[in-house]
Amino acid sequence: MTLSSNIRVLVVDDHPIVRTGLTTMLDSEPGLEPLGEAKTGIEAIAQFQTLQPDITLMDLRLPELSGVEAITAILKEFPDARIIILTTYDSDEDIYRGLKAGARGYLLKDADRGELLDAIRSVYAGKKHIPATVGAKLVERMNAPQLSEREIDVLKMLAKGKNNQLIGTALGITEGTVKFHVNNILSKLGVSDRTQAVITAFQRGIASP
């Protein structure tokens, strides 16, 4: 990262109005400098490589590559990158994946200006910024029984309305194995049927409607 009198910020969001609003706000704040914008995960990686900002504000839902995938790619090349997730999504799975990928802050877009500015300065100073509500959900997620990668694959297909036969064909496993995974999923999520499992998957951000 380049030393500067200002904190140089890259804004990553697929909504033009959000990008413009954040850039305008940063530009009006002493000590902060909007360095660039990106609207996709791939653009975010390319812009980071070119600009090497001090702070990156990263949305989670992006075209081409998700925010988590972009964060992972950036940190692989730039381990000291300081990234704050700024999103509308507050499910425990989104929070868990974002912070596990290496983000140093997690804010919702309904946060006020002061909190966002505090987060930028705090993360720039080498600290983490995780609001209490986000931290509580993270703890809840970490204490919950963990689904395996295969179980997550099966659950995502359940959310798309696929039956055991179609799931088995898509994943290259037998129907019996699919049933085994489904039973494990129901047990770990603490639900009694597939419908409840799908609802829980949507609520936790494991699958998207």
N, C-alpha and C positions, 0 to 999 in steps of 0.2 A: 504493500500500500504506500502511496505517495504522501509524504508529510506536507501538510498545508495548514494555513491559518484557519481555513474553513473545513467543516466536515463535509466531504463530498459524497453525495447520495445518488444512487441509481434507483429509479422507480420502475418496478415490473408489475404490470397489470394489463389485462386484455380490454379494459373499458377506457376509451379515450377521455371521457369526462373525469374519471377517477385519476388518471395519469396527469391530466391538466391541472386538476384541483390540488393534487399533492405537490406538483412542481411549482405552482404559483405560491402555495403556502411556504414551501422551503425557500423559495427565492426572496420572500419577504421577511425571513427570519435571520437576524444577525448571527453570523458564525456558521450558517449552513449554506450549502451550494448544490443546487440540483445539477447533476453531472450528465444525466442522460435518461432515456426511457427505453423500455422494451415491452412488447405486447404478447410475446410467446416465450415458452421455455427455452427454445433454441436461440432466440434473439437475446434472452437474458444471459446465457452462457457467453455468446459472442461479444456482447457489450461489456460484460465483466472482464473478459480477456483483454479487450482493447482499452477500457477506461480504468480498470482496477480501482473501483470506488472504495471509500472508507466504510460506507454502510450501504446495504442493499435492502430495499423494502420489497418483499416478494409475496405476491398473491399465491394461493394454493392451486386454484383451478385455472389452468392456462392451456391454450391450444398447443399442439405438437408434443410438448413435454409438460408434465405436471410440475408444480412448484417444488415438490419433494424431489423429483428426478433432477430438476435444474440445480437445486441446492446440493444434492449429492455429487453431481458432475463438477460444480464449481469448487466445492471443498476438496475434491480429489486432486485438483490442480493447484488450488490456493487454500491450503489448510487453515490459514489465519483469516479467511474471509468472515466478515461480520454481517450476518443476514438476520433480518427481522421479518417474520411472517406477518403480513397485514391482510386479513381475510374476513369474509362474512361467515365462515364456517367454524363452529366451535364444538364439534363432536369430539368425543374422547379419542377416537381413532385418528382424526386429522391432527389433533394436538400431539398425540404420541408419535406419529410418523414424522411430523414436521420437526419436532425437537430431537428425535432420534437421528434424523438426517444431519443434524448439526446446526440448526437455526439457534441463535442466541436470544431471540425474543419472539413473543407471540402476542399479537394484538388483534382485536376485532375492529372492523371499520367503523363501528359506532363509538369507538374511543374518542374522547375529546382531544382538541389540538394540544393541550398541555401534556397529556399523557403520552401522545405520540412523540412530541419533542423530547420529553424526559427519557423515553425509551431509546431514541436515537443517541442522545448524549451518554446515557448509561452504558449502552452496548459499545459505543465508541471508546468509552473509558475501560473496556475490558470486562464489564459486568454482564449479567444476564437480566432480562426483563420479562418476568412471567407473572401476570396478575394473579391474585388469589383465586379467582374463579377458575382460571385456566389451570393453575397448579392443582386445585382440588380434583378436577376432571382427569388430569394426568395421573395423579395418585390412584384414583379409582380404576383407571385403565390398566395401570401397572399391577394392581392387586387382583385383577380379574383373571380367570383361567385363560391362558394364551391359546389362540387357535393356531394350528400349524399352517404353513403356506398352502398345503394341499386342501386343508379344510376351508381356507379362505377362498381358494379357487372354486370349490364346490358350492360354497355359500353365495358367491357372486353369480353362479349359474342358476342357483335356486331363485335368486332375486330377478333373474331374467325369465322365470317361468318354465325352465327346462325340467323334464322329468329325469328319473334315474338313468334310463336307457340313453337319452341324449347326452347327459352329463358324462356317462361312462365312455361313450363314443368320442366325445370331444377331448377327454382327458386320457384316453387310452387305458382305461381301467374297467374292471367288471362291474356289473350292477351290484353284486354283493359287496364289493369294496366301496361303492358309492353309498350304499345303505349304512355301512360301518361308519363312514365319515359323517353322514347326516346325523346318526345317533350321537356321535361325539360332539357335533356342533350343538345339537339341542341341549345336551348335558352341560356343556361349557357356558352356553348363553343363558342357561336356567329357564328355558322355555319348553313347551310341551308339543308344539307342532311346527311344521315348515312355515306356515303363514306368520306365526309369531317370530320365528327366526329371521325371516326376511324383514319384518318391521324393525326388529332390533338392529339388523345390519344397516338399514337406512338411517336409523337414529344415531348409531355410533359412527357412521361414515365409512363403514367397511365396504358398502356397495352404494351406488348412486341410483336413484329412481329412474 
